[in-house]
Amino acid sequence: MKRISYSQYSQWDSCPYKWKLNYIDKLGEYTDSIHTLFGTSMHEVLQTYLTVMYNDTIKMANALPLDEMLLHRMKTNYKNIMGRNGGEVFCEQKDMEEFYSHGLLILEWFKKKRDMYFSKKNYELVGIEVPIEYELPNNIKFIGYMDVVLHDTLRDRYKIIDIKTSTMGWNKYQKADKNKTDQLLLYKYFFSKEQEVPIDSVDVEYFIVKRKLYENLDFPQRRVQTFSPASGKPSINKVVSNLQRFIDESFEDGKHNLERDYLKLPSKKNCKYCEFNQTEHCDAGVK
């Protein structure tokens, strides 16, 4: 059985040919950065805080040394990445220090304003990094991990939260980018299937923490931005249908379809950061 993730589907949706180069030809190389290291580390600290808050007490969560935890996670993740990539330096010490200082500001703000976003009243923690493993036709299994899942016990509703780190938050174009927002729509669909709960009783939300704030503004700014994409049945049906098209076109009985001519979709957005653009593997890209 072939396992697929949202990142696979998203890449195919943007450019099927790039997906083919990465997942069939296996030509791509994942590159770590200070951004991915910081994002992972911030995820882990916030998830630990929420676990203690919901499973124990708010007082115990507030007593956690979040600054030390973040520093420890960043150092540990740095060592792990260096171990995986053969010791190749991927960020400088000054980058670590800068991002850590931003992280301290985020965590300080979060502790003060936490009750704006996370309440214990009538809420229970379903889980952190809740797995999705849903079998689909064509011998395919969709896998994913939901950062935070809460249950509103009063209204019997669920909320799937995806934590994102961002430089200065999402603008209107990022909010409209389906390659970002479709992830939670699929998680909502599969969660409702696996847990056998009505899909209308599941809400989704992006919890976006911002490293930087705009300068010289006269009004206070928040370090956290929340955003809930449209996730009604029309939106869900559209992305589920497109996921099925990805499976039908790219797989045969759990194996990659090697005979298909995968479409190239050159555009400024797709090609700007594509490692295959203007190489021997693809000359269709936009310079």
Legacy VTK file of the C-alpha trace (Angstrom):
# vtk DataFile Version 3.0
C-alpha trace
ASCII
DATASET POLYDATA
POINTS 287 float
0.000 0.000 0.000
1.407 3.385 -1.041
1.358 6.134 1.589
0.749 9.709 0.476
0.764 12.960 2.419
-0.659 16.410 1.923
2.727 17.729 0.803
2.740 15.177 -2.029
-0.730 16.127 -3.153
0.012 19.848 -2.877
3.125 19.543 -5.011
1.263 17.560 -7.679
-1.533 20.134 -7.654
0.977 22.941 -8.261
3.018 21.115 -10.903
2.567 17.400 -11.700
5.945 17.294 -13.435
7.782 18.567 -10.350
5.964 15.921 -8.306
7.172 13.286 -10.775
10.784 14.490 -10.548
10.643 14.381 -6.756
8.602 11.276 -5.995
9.104 9.002 -9.003
12.566 9.994 -10.236
13.665 10.926 -6.681
15.827 13.791 -7.912
14.900 16.334 -5.276
16.913 17.059 -2.161
15.254 18.470 0.934
17.165 21.435 2.325
16.859 22.434 5.948
16.989 26.077 6.980
16.800 28.222 10.083
13.126 28.735 9.223
12.293 25.011 9.372
14.420 24.529 12.503
12.699 27.417 14.280
9.244 26.326 13.131
9.752 22.793 14.430
11.149 24.039 17.737
8.335 26.538 18.297
5.791 23.820 17.490
7.275 21.554 20.132
7.323 24.217 22.859
3.760 25.402 22.238
2.489 21.828 22.053
4.176 20.992 25.362
2.596 24.042 26.988
-0.874 23.089 25.725
-0.454 19.474 26.815
0.371 20.530 30.381
-2.361 23.159 30.388
-5.148 20.799 29.342
-3.953 17.610 31.032
-2.807 19.268 34.274
-3.352 22.934 35.167
-2.855 26.375 33.679
-0.658 27.230 36.660
1.665 24.323 35.870
1.798 25.322 32.216
2.664 28.916 33.083
5.447 27.668 35.354
7.199 25.938 32.458
10.570 27.540 31.557
9.541 28.207 27.957
12.690 30.200 27.183
14.928 27.317 28.249
12.711 24.826 26.443
12.944 26.758 23.189
16.723 27.052 23.436
17.018 23.328 24.170
14.758 22.372 21.263
16.623 24.642 18.832
20.005 23.227 19.875
18.731 19.636 19.748
17.082 20.073 16.361
20.242 21.736 15.039
22.356 18.757 16.123
19.845 16.317 14.633
19.838 18.125 11.286
23.631 18.282 11.205
23.717 14.557 11.914
21.364 13.828 9.013
23.061 16.028 6.430
26.619 14.926 7.145
27.619 18.036 9.070
26.844 20.533 6.316
26.265 23.943 7.905
22.785 25.217 6.991
22.550 28.310 9.211
24.878 30.637 11.065
25.165 31.315 14.794
23.800 34.827 14.300
20.693 33.337 12.670
20.141 31.072 15.664
20.489 34.013 18.040
18.161 36.240 16.009
15.418 33.622 15.685
15.728 32.653 19.339
15.254 36.281 20.384
12.128 36.435 18.204
10.907 33.225 19.799
11.244 34.693 23.290
9.022 37.611 22.287
6.434 35.225 20.835
6.373 33.060 23.966
6.193 36.061 26.300
3.218 37.434 24.357
1.571 34.011 24.159
1.672 33.462 27.926
0.064 36.866 28.532
-2.638 36.463 25.879
-3.120 32.698 25.921
-6.724 32.893 27.116
-7.663 34.759 23.933
-6.975 31.588 21.971
-7.053 28.574 24.277
-9.554 28.073 27.095
-10.012 25.140 29.459
-13.653 25.969 30.108
-15.706 23.273 28.353
-12.667 22.209 26.312
-10.612 19.048 26.479
-7.487 18.078 24.601
-8.088 15.257 22.141
-4.425 15.086 21.299
-1.189 16.584 20.006
0.240 15.388 16.677
-2.903 13.323 16.184
-2.255 10.883 13.317
-4.443 10.379 10.262
-4.141 7.067 8.425
-7.044 6.674 6.056
-7.237 4.015 3.363
-8.373 5.148 -0.066
-9.133 3.315 -3.325
-6.281 2.163 -5.559
-4.362 0.734 -2.585
-3.493 4.189 -1.239
-3.307 5.401 2.357
-3.447 9.110 3.203
-1.297 9.992 6.214
-0.926 13.201 8.179
-0.526 14.650 11.657
-2.791 17.264 13.204
-0.880 19.653 15.455
-3.646 20.168 18.031
-7.178 18.777 18.282
-9.635 20.121 20.880
-13.123 18.991 21.844
-15.765 21.499 22.906
-17.645 19.325 25.389
-20.519 21.782 25.775
-21.401 22.016 22.081
-19.863 18.663 21.109
-17.707 20.261 18.446
-14.104 19.619 17.457
-11.382 22.043 16.407
-8.304 21.065 14.394
-5.512 23.609 14.818
-2.437 23.844 12.631
0.452 25.879 14.057
2.431 27.929 11.555
5.434 30.181 12.026
5.674 33.223 9.783
7.891 36.261 9.448
5.069 38.804 9.693
1.870 36.785 9.341
-0.252 35.869 6.327
-1.488 38.518 3.929
-4.655 38.234 1.854
-2.832 36.428 -0.939
-1.459 33.771 1.394
-4.890 33.298 2.927
-6.291 32.742 -0.559
-3.556 30.251 -1.523
-5.235 26.856 -1.649
-1.856 25.130 -1.382
-1.783 26.471 2.167
-5.441 26.156 3.139
-6.425 22.841 1.538
-4.391 20.954 4.127
-6.863 21.574 6.941
-9.814 20.868 4.659
-8.480 17.378 3.991
-7.629 16.869 7.657
-11.192 17.846 8.563
-12.605 15.381 6.038
-10.456 12.436 7.149
-10.837 13.226 10.857
-14.619 13.129 10.545
-14.374 9.802 8.699
-11.975 8.168 11.152
-13.722 9.429 14.289
-17.209 8.938 12.833
-18.341 12.432 13.768
-20.445 14.757 11.576
-18.217 16.805 9.322
-20.270 19.886 10.193
-19.168 19.514 13.822
-15.481 19.993 12.950
-13.867 23.440 12.773
-10.394 24.229 11.469
-7.991 27.038 12.300
-4.481 28.159 11.452
-2.626 29.499 14.499
0.110 31.695 13.012
2.893 33.062 15.210
4.792 36.075 13.871
8.510 36.564 14.384
8.437 40.235 13.488
6.030 43.154 13.828
5.659 46.225 11.653
7.676 49.209 12.815
6.436 52.729 13.550
2.784 51.839 13.971
0.670 53.711 16.512
-1.498 50.767 17.513
-0.557 47.557 19.357
0.135 44.490 17.238
-0.486 40.870 18.017
2.195 38.210 17.845
-0.474 35.671 16.890
-2.802 35.625 13.909
-5.634 33.129 13.555
-7.309 32.251 10.294
-10.109 29.814 9.485
-10.447 29.030 5.772
-13.836 28.288 4.240
-14.421 24.619 5.018
-18.040 23.965 4.147
-19.140 21.009 2.044
-18.530 22.705 -1.346
-14.915 23.513 -0.409
-14.366 20.055 1.084
-15.888 18.252 -1.902
-13.707 20.206 -4.315
-10.402 19.332 -2.657
-11.411 15.702 -2.010
-12.359 15.326 -5.672
-9.020 16.784 -6.733
-7.167 14.461 -4.372
-8.925 11.529 -5.999
-7.865 12.815 -9.426
-4.261 12.908 -8.194
-4.548 9.285 -7.095
-6.270 8.135 -10.300
-3.714 9.803 -12.552
-0.550 9.041 -10.594
-1.021 5.536 -9.186
-2.034 2.074 -10.301
-2.821 -0.399 -7.528
-0.581 1.328 -5.028
2.313 1.883 -7.431
3.421 4.972 -9.319
2.075 5.339 -12.827
5.291 5.333 -14.860
3.599 5.603 -18.237
1.836 8.940 -17.780
3.207 12.128 -19.309
3.098 14.439 -16.294
2.094 18.002 -17.069
4.467 20.944 -16.616
2.808 24.041 -15.175
5.329 26.878 -15.462
4.503 30.143 -13.698
6.354 32.758 -11.686
4.926 31.325 -8.479
5.746 27.699 -9.293
9.172 28.267 -10.811
10.683 30.987 -8.607
12.033 28.623 -5.958
11.921 25.353 -7.914
15.266 23.534 -7.766
14.631 22.045 -11.223
13.948 25.356 -12.985
16.289 25.964 -15.950
18.186 22.714 -15.394
18.688 19.595 -17.466
15.513 18.240 -15.897
13.182 21.091 -16.864
13.603 23.947 -19.330
9.957 24.993 -19.319
10.243 27.169 -16.242
9.878 30.907 -15.939
13.181 32.652 -15.281
LINES 1 288
287 0 1 2 3 4 5 6 7 8 9 10 11 12 13 14 15 16 17 18 19 20 21 22 23 24 25 26 27 28 29 30 31 32 33 34 35 36 37 38 39 40 41 42 43 44 45 46 47 48 49 50 51 52 53 54 55 56 57 58 59 60 61 62 63 64 65 66 67 68 69 70 71 72 73 74 75 76 77 78 79 80 81 82 83 84 85 86 87 88 89 90 91 92 93 94 95 96 97 98 99 100 101 102 103 104 105 106 107 108 109 110 111 112 113 114 115 116 117 118 119 120 121 122 123 124 125 126 127 128 129 130 131 132 133 134 135 136 137 138 139 140 141 142 143 144 145 146 147 148 149 150 151 152 153 154 155 156 157 158 159 160 161 162 163 164 165 166 167 168 169 170 171 172 173 174 175 176 177 178 179 180 181 182 183 184 185 186 187 188 189 190 191 192 193 194 195 196 197 198 199 200 201 202 203 204 205 206 207 208 209 210 211 212 213 214 215 216 217 218 219 220 221 222 223 224 225 226 227 228 229 230 231 232 233 234 235 236 237 238 239 240 241 242 243 244 245 246 247 248 249 250 251 252 253 254 255 256 257 258 259 260 261 262 263 264 265 266 267 268 269 270 271 272 273 274 275 276 277 278 279 280 281 282 283 284 285 286
